[in-house]
Amino acid sequence: MENDFKYLSSIKSPDDVKKLDENELNELAAEIRQKLIQTVSKNGGHLASNLGVVELTLAIHKVFDSPKDKIVWDVGHQAYTHKLITGRYDVFDTIRQKDGISGFCHPNESEHDVFYSGHSGTSVSSAFGIAQAKKINNDDSFTVAVIGDGSFTGGLVYEALNNAGRSKTNLIVILNDNEMSISPNVGSFAKHLAKIRSKKRYVSMKASLENILCKIPFVGTKIADGVYKIKTSVKNFLYESTIFEKLGFRYMGPVDGHDISLVTEALNTAKEIGGPVVLHVNTVKGKGYDFAEKDPSSFHGISNFDINTGEWVSGNTTFGNEFGKLMCTMAEKDKRISVITAAMSLGTGLSEFSEKHADRFFDVGIAEEHAVTFASGLSKGGMLPVFAVYSTFLQRCYDEIIHDGALQDQKMVLAIDRAGFVGDDGETHNGLYDVAFLQSIPKVTVYSPTTYDEMKVAFGNAFYKDTDVVAVRYPRGSEPELPEDYEPSFGTYDLYGHMWADTVIVTYGRLFSEAAKAANILLKKGKKVKILKLNRIKPIDMDAVDAVIDSKHIIFYEEGVRSGGIGEKFAALLLQKGYKGTYDITAIDDCFVKQAKIPDLLKEYKFDCDSIVEKLSGEN
């Protein structure tokens, strides 16, 4: 219980952390883990990664002076401990809830949160920008980027390292290595040297020696260079060198990220170097909670669960699960089908496929841009590639879809999960933009099925009927409830309701369910409504436009951004055909949608059944 927390409940700012000694910090770490497990078990969220960085976070705030020293988290889902000790303990129970604190870093919440941080790989670039600005303004404070090894599978990190390595900024990059070894060690002697190299005395002595040598007339610089080359050769033999030092960074580590004293000493040493540093720390995902340690992937992003058993609260099947099953079935029949994911095999339902068809399954890491161009290459080689990706991460691939997909006439399928509202993850994860940007690209076909069966048909069309780039987008969660008298045609569009009604609702995806329920309620009130459900939203079938051209009132509902969306496109097609009636669009209008449960969001943005009934009740 919260009242049992001896230290955590009294931590109001990082200054309170600085007052604690090593033993007290370790006790605080244990309390934080207890709080994390308690809260995430109720609210859902990212558990394993947060359990792994508790001591590291405490050491960072012990050494650095936030907010003067800027701490940039990559990705912000590992910053729960950071939130707890920067004044948000009292509201931590609201994390990921409507009107609560975000599950990611959020500058509007706290001066200690520097950037929004829902997508990976951005920290080094943004931190280097801050560090460079500080240098220009003669500010000698520090900028720290905390980045997980998984983010190093994306190219943006290397672009940033390449740019920052030769600078003279006070930039410290903390590589939180919780899965793979980037710089392997050789034997206990190498580990011993790593520990020595993290000590302030070693760095100071080395720097002093270099300064003394360089002051020797005529030959000093040459001697210093020679010593440096000898040192580098020995170190390269022991450590096999590091990419960081080749890019201009001083490399330190690896050190035990769960040893607060050791990490604190290493960070103080890094501050003395006077240039860009990479500190490599090893941590354990899920540390302190047995179920999360044994299965960190399942406890990465998790819904509510039973603390005592580690079991998730059971739910219904989802579009992602059904997609995974479908790919397994289709790949059995067609050996050309191959599937790509960007470090999201579990989230996109591809665990079974990765086992059954390992030779045709490719996890490219957090490298969405590469995934699309890689798919183009697979296609050129005669395969039928599918890239399974969350809508929010597809945003990174705009140029590749254009240049390496559509422009090249390459056949590839984009399986877009989490289309529309995603709920608790909020602004950085809502899938509200894919329709608008795909709408602008020639030779791209887009389907938005409402049911699992419609999704199966859409993928069949994508593989064997349509050409070039084909996207099939589907929402997070389960298929919605549909009226018993609805009979899908599995064509490009469907009509439901009273065919001669003057009022028409046009929509697609899961909003059809809300519209259909509203139509049946309105019928009981004596108002007849027809619904046009678009199954293929790009290109729009002109027969669908003709089916409603004579209506007096058309209301378009779109779970996406209004600007550039299908609602605006449909309106343009109506006008081109001489439509004389009234037309209205309900969509996301020029804003970022905050976290809340999906039903609450549907209600807030007037997409739910009751809002539709209220709106159409006033139509004459």
ZINORPE-V484192 format. One record per residue. RES is the residue in one small letter. PHI is phi in radians with two decimals (none if undefined). BURIAL is + if it has 9 or more other C-alpha atoms within 8 Angstrom, else -. D_FIRST is the distance of its C-alpha to the first C-alpha in Angstrom with 2 decimals. Layout:
# ZINORPE-V484192
RES | PHI | BURIAL | D_FIRST
RES | PHI | BURIAL | D_FIRST
This chain:
# ZINORPE-V484192
m | none | - | 0.00
e | -1.07 | - | 3.80
n | -1.14 | - | 5.53
d | -1.45 | - | 5.51
f | -1.39 | + | 7.44
k | -1.23 | - | 10.92
y | -1.90 | + | 12.96
l | -1.03 | + | 11.63
s | -1.16 | + | 10.84
s | -1.77 | - | 14.42
i | -1.45 | + | 16.18
k | -1.86 | + | 18.41
s | -2.82 | + | 21.25
p | -1.03 | + | 22.77
d | -1.06 | - | 24.43
d | -1.22 | + | 21.23
v | -1.18 | + | 21.08
k | -1.12 | + | 24.71
k | -1.40 | - | 24.07
l | -1.54 | + | 22.01
d | -1.51 | - | 23.96
e | -1.06 | - | 23.81
n | -1.13 | - | 21.53
e | -1.16 | + | 19.02
l | -1.12 | + | 19.28
n | -1.15 | + | 18.61
e | -1.17 | + | 15.40
l | -1.06 | + | 14.46
a | -1.04 | + | 15.57
a | -1.12 | - | 13.30
e | -1.14 | + | 10.18
i | -1.09 | + | 11.92
r | -1.06 | + | 12.58
q | -1.08 | - | 9.09
k | -1.14 | + | 8.56
l | -1.07 | + | 12.02
i | -1.13 | + | 11.74
q | -1.03 | + | 8.90
t | -1.28 | + | 11.05
v | -1.20 | + | 14.39
s | -1.09 | + | 13.90
k | -1.64 | - | 13.83
n | -1.68 | + | 16.24
g | 1.30 | + | 18.39
g | 2.45 | + | 19.79
h | -1.76 | + | 20.85
l | -1.79 | + | 18.66
a | -1.00 | + | 21.07
s | -1.14 | + | 22.74
n | -1.26 | + | 19.66
l | -1.09 | + | 18.29
g | -1.38 | + | 21.82
v | -2.03 | + | 22.15
v | -1.06 | + | 19.16
e | -1.13 | + | 21.39
l | -1.03 | + | 24.33
t | -1.12 | + | 22.69
l | -1.10 | + | 21.66
a | -1.13 | + | 25.24
i | -1.04 | + | 26.76
h | -1.33 | + | 25.12
k | -1.24 | + | 25.96
v | -1.61 | + | 29.60
f | -1.73 | - | 30.31
d | -1.95 | + | 30.35
s | -1.36 | + | 28.92
p | -1.65 | - | 30.20
k | -1.08 | - | 33.59
d | -1.35 | + | 33.23
k | -1.63 | + | 32.58
i | -1.99 | + | 30.10
v | -1.92 | + | 30.96
w | -1.72 | + | 28.69
d | -2.40 | + | 30.41
v | -1.52 | + | 28.91
g | -1.21 | + | 26.17
h | -1.23 | + | 23.92
q | -1.74 | + | 22.98
a | -1.85 | + | 21.90
y | -1.10 | + | 18.18
t | -1.09 | + | 17.46
h | -0.97 | + | 20.37
k | -1.15 | + | 18.86
l | -1.07 | + | 15.57
i | -1.80 | + | 17.74
t | -2.08 | + | 20.47
g | 1.60 | + | 18.98
r | -2.03 | + | 17.08
y | -1.06 | + | 13.43
d | -1.15 | - | 13.32
v | -1.98 | + | 15.00
f | -1.11 | + | 13.71
d | -1.13 | - | 12.35
t | -1.60 | + | 16.08
i | -1.01 | + | 17.42
r | 1.22 | + | 20.47
q | -1.80 | + | 20.42
k | -0.99 | + | 23.40
d | 1.13 | - | 23.61
g | -1.72 | + | 20.47
i | -1.38 | + | 20.57
s | -1.33 | + | 22.58
g | -1.41 | + | 21.73
f | -2.24 | + | 24.49
c | -1.11 | + | 25.65
h | -2.58 | + | 27.06
p | -1.01 | + | 29.27
n | -1.25 | - | 28.85
e | -1.47 | - | 25.15
s | -2.73 | - | 25.58
e | -1.20 | - | 28.43
h | -1.50 | + | 26.75
d | -1.70 | + | 27.37
v | -1.48 | + | 31.07
f | -2.35 | - | 31.91
y | -1.08 | + | 30.79
s | -2.58 | + | 30.16
g | -1.71 | + | 29.98
h | -1.96 | + | 33.02
s | -1.51 | + | 33.57
g | 1.50 | + | 36.28
t | -1.68 | + | 36.59
s | -1.15 | + | 34.92
v | -1.18 | + | 37.86
s | -1.06 | + | 40.33
s | -1.22 | + | 38.37
a | -1.15 | + | 37.29
f | -1.14 | + | 40.93
g | -1.05 | - | 42.03
i | -1.09 | + | 39.78
a | -1.07 | + | 40.98
q | -1.18 | + | 44.58
a | -1.10 | - | 44.22
k | -1.09 | + | 42.86
k | -1.07 | + | 45.84
i | -1.05 | - | 48.26
n | -1.66 | - | 46.79
n | 0.99 | - | 46.86
d | -1.75 | - | 43.10
d | -1.64 | - | 42.18
s | -1.27 | - | 38.40
f | -1.83 | + | 36.77
t | -2.17 | + | 35.77
v | -2.10 | + | 33.37
a | -1.94 | + | 33.13
v | -1.85 | + | 30.34
i | -2.32 | + | 31.71
g | -1.38 | + | 30.97
d | -1.09 | + | 33.84
g | -1.06 | - | 33.87
s | -1.19 | + | 35.04
f | -1.33 | + | 38.03
t | -1.52 | + | 39.45
g | -1.85 | + | 40.36
g | -1.27 | + | 43.47
l | -1.03 | + | 42.24
v | -1.06 | + | 40.54
y | -1.27 | + | 43.89
e | -1.06 | + | 45.74
a | -1.19 | + | 43.43
l | -1.06 | + | 43.70
n | -1.09 | + | 47.45
n | -1.33 | - | 47.64
a | -1.53 | + | 45.33
g | -1.06 | + | 46.41
r | -1.68 | + | 49.58
s | -1.39 | - | 48.16
k | -1.99 | - | 47.59
t | -1.67 | + | 44.23
n | -1.52 | + | 41.05
l | -1.84 | + | 39.28
i | -2.10 | + | 36.78
v | -1.77 | + | 35.79
i | -1.72 | + | 32.85
l | -1.51 | + | 33.37
n | -1.51 | + | 30.11
d | -1.67 | + | 31.68
n | -2.05 | + | 29.31
e | -2.59 | - | 31.92
m | -2.08 | - | 35.53
s | -1.71 | - | 37.52
i | -1.48 | - | 39.61
s | -2.18 | - | 41.29
p | -1.14 | - | 41.83
n | -1.72 | - | 42.28
v | -2.15 | + | 45.06
g | 1.33 | - | 44.30
s | -1.22 | - | 42.61
f | -1.16 | - | 45.04
a | -1.11 | + | 43.95
k | -1.13 | + | 40.30
h | -1.12 | - | 41.39
l | -1.13 | - | 43.25
a | -1.04 | + | 40.31
k | -1.18 | + | 38.30
i | -1.09 | - | 41.30
r | -1.15 | + | 41.82
s | -1.51 | + | 38.32
k | -1.55 | + | 39.22
k | -1.03 | + | 40.41
r | -1.07 | - | 43.43
y | -1.11 | + | 44.73
v | -1.14 | + | 44.66
s | -1.08 | + | 46.16
m | -1.10 | - | 48.88
k | -1.13 | - | 49.76
a | -1.13 | - | 49.99
s | -1.11 | - | 52.17
l | -1.09 | - | 54.45
e | -1.10 | + | 54.98
n | -1.12 | - | 55.85
i | -1.12 | - | 58.33
l | -1.07 | + | 60.02
c | -1.17 | + | 60.39
k | -1.49 | - | 62.27
i | -1.22 | + | 65.01
p | -0.96 | - | 68.08
f | 1.20 | - | 69.24
v | -1.92 | - | 67.33
g | -1.03 | + | 63.87
t | -1.10 | + | 62.30
k | -1.13 | - | 63.90
i | -1.12 | + | 62.59
a | -1.07 | + | 59.06
d | -1.12 | - | 59.32
g | -1.13 | - | 60.61
v | -1.05 | - | 57.77
y | -1.07 | - | 55.30
k | -1.17 | - | 57.04
i | -1.10 | - | 57.06
k | -1.02 | - | 53.36
t | -1.13 | - | 52.61
s | -1.11 | - | 54.74
v | -1.10 | - | 53.02
k | -1.12 | + | 49.57
n | -1.10 | + | 50.59
f | -1.10 | - | 51.82
l | -1.35 | + | 48.53
y | -1.85 | + | 46.17
e | 1.05 | + | 48.46
s | 1.08 | + | 47.99
t | -2.46 | + | 45.46
i | -1.10 | - | 46.02
f | -1.13 | + | 44.18
e | -1.23 | + | 46.80
k | -1.16 | - | 49.56
l | -1.59 | + | 48.16
g | 1.87 | + | 48.16
f | -1.50 | + | 44.61
r | -1.43 | + | 43.87
y | -1.81 | + | 41.76
m | -2.23 | + | 39.27
g | 1.99 | + | 37.36
p | -1.38 | + | 35.87
v | -2.14 | + | 33.11
d | -1.29 | + | 29.87
g | -1.24 | + | 27.26
h | -1.78 | + | 24.45
d | -1.76 | - | 26.23
i | -1.05 | + | 25.17
s | -1.10 | - | 28.12
l | -1.15 | + | 30.62
v | -1.14 | + | 29.59
t | -1.05 | + | 29.61
e | -1.12 | + | 33.10
a | -1.12 | + | 34.31
l | -1.17 | + | 33.25
n | -1.11 | + | 34.99
t | -1.13 | + | 37.99
a | -1.03 | + | 38.01
k | -1.15 | + | 38.21
e | -1.44 | + | 41.38
i | -1.26 | - | 43.29
g | 1.36 | + | 44.44
g | 3.03 | + | 44.47
p | -1.15 | + | 42.50
v | -2.29 | + | 40.32
v | -1.95 | + | 38.46
l | -1.84 | + | 35.72
h | -1.68 | + | 34.92
v | -2.06 | + | 31.52
n | -1.74 | + | 30.47
t | -2.30 | + | 26.91
v | -2.00 | + | 25.44
k | -1.09 | + | 24.09
g | 1.39 | + | 20.84
k | -0.85 | + | 20.33
g | 1.63 | - | 17.52
y | -2.29 | + | 17.08
d | -0.92 | - | 20.04
f | -1.11 | + | 20.83
a | -1.29 | + | 21.00
e | -1.15 | + | 23.07
k | -1.31 | - | 25.50
d | -2.41 | - | 25.91
p | -1.11 | + | 25.11
s | -1.11 | - | 27.50
s | -1.20 | + | 25.71
f | -1.76 | + | 22.35
h | -1.22 | + | 24.08
g | -2.01 | + | 23.83
i | -2.34 | + | 21.97
s | -1.44 | + | 21.13
n | -1.08 | + | 18.01
f | -2.59 | + | 17.54
d | -1.50 | + | 16.10
i | -1.05 | + | 13.71
n | -1.28 | - | 15.25
t | -1.91 | - | 18.80
g | 1.32 | + | 18.93
e | -1.47 | - | 21.18
w | -1.24 | + | 21.66
v | -1.21 | - | 21.84
s | -1.11 | - | 25.61
g | -2.36 | - | 27.84
n | -1.35 | - | 31.56
t | -1.12 | - | 34.00
t | -2.20 | + | 34.44
f | -1.02 | + | 37.40
g | -1.08 | + | 36.32
n | -1.08 | + | 36.35
e | -1.14 | + | 39.69
f | -1.07 | + | 41.09
g | -1.06 | + | 40.30
k | -1.09 | + | 42.03
l | -1.09 | + | 44.94
m | -1.12 | + | 45.48
c | -1.07 | + | 45.62
t | -1.12 | - | 48.21
m | -1.21 | + | 50.29
a | -1.21 | + | 50.25
e | -1.10 | - | 51.64
k | -1.55 | - | 54.64
d | -2.27 | - | 55.13
k | -1.27 | - | 54.92
r | -1.47 | + | 55.04
i | -1.25 | + | 51.57
s | -2.31 | + | 49.11
v | -2.17 | + | 45.57
i | -2.08 | + | 43.93
t | -2.41 | + | 40.32
a | -1.87 | + | 38.74
a | 1.06 | - | 35.77
m | -2.32 | + | 34.56
s | -1.11 | + | 35.85
l | -1.24 | + | 32.66
g | -1.12 | - | 32.00
t | -1.68 | + | 35.62
g | 1.40 | + | 35.90
l | -1.87 | + | 38.26
s | -1.03 | + | 36.78
e | -1.14 | + | 39.42
f | -1.07 | + | 42.19
s | -1.10 | + | 41.33
e | -1.55 | - | 41.94
k | -1.31 | - | 44.94
h | -2.29 | + | 46.75
a | -1.03 | + | 45.62
d | -1.29 | - | 49.00
r | -2.09 | - | 48.59
f | -2.01 | + | 44.94
f | -2.31 | + | 44.25
d | -1.70 | + | 40.90
v | -1.58 | + | 42.14
g | 1.42 | + | 38.82
i | -1.42 | + | 37.65
a | -2.48 | + | 41.28
e | -1.10 | + | 41.99
e | -1.07 | + | 45.29
h | -1.05 | - | 46.55
a | -1.00 | + | 45.52
v | -1.19 | + | 47.90
t | -1.22 | + | 50.78
f | -1.06 | - | 50.23
a | -1.07 | + | 50.47
s | -1.07 | + | 53.74
g | -1.15 | - | 55.05
l | -1.03 | + | 54.08
s | -1.08 | + | 55.86
k | -1.06 | - | 58.93
g | -1.48 | - | 58.92
g | 1.70 | - | 59.18
m | -1.57 | + | 55.57
l | -2.00 | + | 53.58
p | -1.44 | + | 50.38
v | -2.13 | + | 47.19
f | -1.85 | + | 44.55
a | -1.59 | + | 41.17
v | -2.65 | + | 39.11
y | -1.20 | + | 36.56
s | -0.94 | + | 38.37
t | -1.11 | + | 36.56
f | -1.53 | + | 37.71
l | -1.14 | + | 41.23
q | -0.97 | + | 41.66
r | -1.30 | - | 42.35
c | -1.87 | + | 45.34
y | -0.98 | + | 47.63
d | -1.12 | - | 50.46
e | -1.16 | + | 50.38
i | -1.10 | + | 50.61
i | -1.22 | + | 53.62
h | -1.32 | + | 55.40
d | -1.76 | + | 54.62
g | -1.97 | + | 54.25
a | -1.08 | + | 56.15
l | -1.11 | + | 58.83
q | -1.56 | - | 59.56
d | 0.99 | + | 59.80
q | -1.59 | + | 57.28
k | -1.44 | + | 55.78
m | -2.57 | + | 52.00
v | -2.03 | + | 49.27
l | -1.80 | + | 46.06
a | -1.64 | + | 43.31
i | -1.71 | + | 41.04
d | -1.51 | + | 37.57
r | 1.00 | + | 35.00
a | -1.34 | + | 37.90
g | 1.56 | + | 36.97
f | -1.16 | + | 33.50
v | -1.97 | + | 30.65
g | 1.64 | + | 27.76
d | -1.17 | + | 24.45
d | -1.39 | + | 26.10
g | 1.31 | + | 28.17
e | -0.92 | + | 31.24
t | -1.37 | + | 31.85
h | -2.12 | + | 31.73
n | -1.08 | + | 33.42
g | -1.66 | + | 36.70
l | -1.89 | + | 38.93
y | -2.06 | + | 41.70
d | -1.09 | + | 43.24
v | -1.07 | + | 45.69
a | -1.11 | + | 47.03
f | -1.41 | + | 47.70
l | -1.22 | + | 49.04
q | -1.04 | + | 51.24
s | -1.51 | - | 53.05
i | -1.77 | + | 54.01
p | -1.11 | - | 57.33
k | 1.10 | + | 57.57
v | -2.00 | + | 53.96
t | -1.88 | + | 53.26
v | -2.27 | + | 49.94
y | -1.93 | + | 48.70
s | -2.39 | + | 45.76
p | -1.21 | + | 45.43
t | -1.74 | + | 43.49
t | -2.18 | - | 43.23
y | -1.09 | + | 43.01
d | -1.11 | - | 46.70
e | -1.17 | + | 47.67
m | -1.11 | + | 45.74
k | -1.07 | + | 47.78
v | -1.12 | + | 50.98
a | -1.08 | + | 50.00
f | -1.20 | + | 49.49
g | -1.06 | + | 52.77
n | -1.11 | + | 54.50
a | -1.07 | + | 52.84
f | -1.36 | + | 54.15
y | -2.13 | - | 57.54
k | -2.12 | - | 58.69
d | -1.46 | + | 57.54
t | -1.96 | + | 58.51
d | 1.03 | + | 56.89
v | -1.49 | + | 53.20
v | -2.22 | + | 51.41
a | -1.96 | + | 47.85
v | -2.10 | + | 45.92
r | -1.93 | + | 42.80
y | -2.58 | + | 40.13
p | -1.45 | + | 36.72
r | -1.24 | + | 33.21
g | 1.68 | + | 32.32
s | -1.64 | + | 34.64
e | -1.17 | + | 38.10
p | -1.37 | - | 38.22
e | -1.33 | - | 39.73
l | -2.08 | - | 43.46
p | -1.13 | - | 46.03
e | -1.10 | - | 47.98
d | -1.57 | - | 51.29
y | -1.43 | - | 50.47
e | -2.13 | - | 52.68
p | -1.19 | - | 52.10
s | -1.61 | - | 55.23
f | 1.05 | + | 53.52
g | -1.72 | - | 55.80
t | -1.35 | + | 55.17
y | -2.73 | + | 54.26
d | -2.36 | + | 53.89
l | -2.03 | + | 54.86
y | -2.49 | + | 53.13
g | 1.79 | + | 53.93
h | -1.57 | - | 57.28
m | -1.09 | - | 59.65
w | -1.82 | - | 61.73
a | -1.20 | + | 58.93
d | -1.41 | + | 59.47
t | -1.82 | + | 55.79
v | -2.22 | + | 54.21
i | -1.74 | + | 50.68
v | -1.99 | + | 50.67
t | -2.77 | + | 47.49
y | -2.73 | + | 46.18
g | 1.17 | + | 43.19
r | -1.23 | + | 40.38
l | -1.15 | + | 41.47
f | -1.03 | + | 44.35
s | -1.08 | + | 42.05
e | -1.14 | + | 41.10
a | -1.14 | + | 44.76
a | -1.16 | + | 46.03
k | -1.10 | + | 43.75
a | -1.13 | + | 44.87
a | -1.07 | + | 48.52
n | -1.24 | - | 48.34
i | -1.18 | + | 46.77
l | -1.11 | + | 49.47
l | -1.08 | + | 52.13
k | -1.15 | - | 51.18
k | -1.60 | - | 51.66
g | 1.58 | - | 55.09
k | -1.94 | - | 54.43
k | -1.65 | + | 55.42
v | -2.33 | + | 53.62
k | -1.93 | + | 54.34
i | -2.07 | + | 51.84
l | -1.82 | + | 52.90
k | -1.79 | + | 50.34
l | -1.49 | + | 51.00
n | -1.65 | + | 50.21
r | -1.84 | + | 51.90
i | -1.72 | + | 51.06
k | -2.63 | + | 53.21
p | -1.30 | - | 56.10
i | -1.28 | + | 56.13
d | -1.20 | + | 58.74
m | -1.13 | - | 61.48
d | -1.14 | - | 62.03
a | -1.17 | + | 58.57
v | -1.13 | + | 59.70
d | -1.08 | - | 62.93
a | -1.19 | - | 61.04
v | -2.18 | + | 59.65
i | -1.08 | + | 62.31
d | -1.61 | - | 63.88
s | -1.29 | + | 60.72
k | -1.44 | + | 60.55
h | -2.32 | + | 56.85
i | -2.16 | + | 54.61
i | -2.07 | + | 50.89
f | -1.77 | + | 49.17
y | -2.02 | + | 45.43
e | -2.42 | + | 43.97
e | -1.49 | + | 40.39
g | -3.00 | + | 41.25
v | -1.25 | + | 42.77
r | -1.19 | + | 45.85
s | -1.18 | - | 47.81
g | 1.43 | + | 49.70
g | -1.44 | + | 48.21
i | -1.26 | + | 50.02
g | -1.03 | + | 50.29
e | -1.18 | + | 52.46
k | -1.12 | + | 54.47
f | -1.12 | + | 55.12
a | -1.08 | + | 56.26
a | -1.11 | - | 58.69
l | -1.14 | + | 60.16
l | -1.08 | + | 60.67
l | -1.12 | + | 62.45
q | -1.09 | - | 64.65
k | -1.63 | - | 65.75
g | 1.48 | - | 66.55
y | -1.04 | + | 63.67
k | -1.94 | - | 64.44
g | -1.51 | + | 61.36
t | -1.64 | - | 58.08
y | -2.47 | + | 55.24
d | -2.48 | - | 51.60
i | -2.08 | + | 48.69
t | -1.91 | + | 45.00
a | -2.68 | + | 43.09
i | -1.44 | + | 40.71
d | -1.88 | - | 42.72
d | 1.00 | - | 42.34
c | -2.70 | - | 38.60
f | -1.77 | - | 35.55
v | -1.57 | - | 33.13
k | -1.43 | - | 29.48
q | -1.20 | + | 26.52
a | -3.11 | + | 25.94
k | -1.12 | + | 26.19
i | -1.00 | + | 29.79
p | -1.01 | - | 30.74
d | -1.18 | - | 29.60
l | -1.19 | + | 31.72
l | -1.03 | + | 34.67
k | -1.24 | + | 34.52
e | -1.05 | - | 34.11
y | -1.73 | - | 37.13
k | 1.14 | + | 39.20
f | -1.70 | + | 39.44
d | -1.39 | + | 38.07
c | -0.93 | + | 40.35
d | -1.09 | - | 39.97
s | -1.18 | + | 40.79
i | -1.15 | + | 43.79
v | -1.06 | + | 45.04
e | -1.08 | - | 44.73
k | -1.17 | - | 46.61
l | -1.36 | - | 49.34
s | -1.13 | - | 49.88
g | -1.55 | - | 51.43
e | -1.33 | - | 53.76
n | -1.74 | - | 57.36
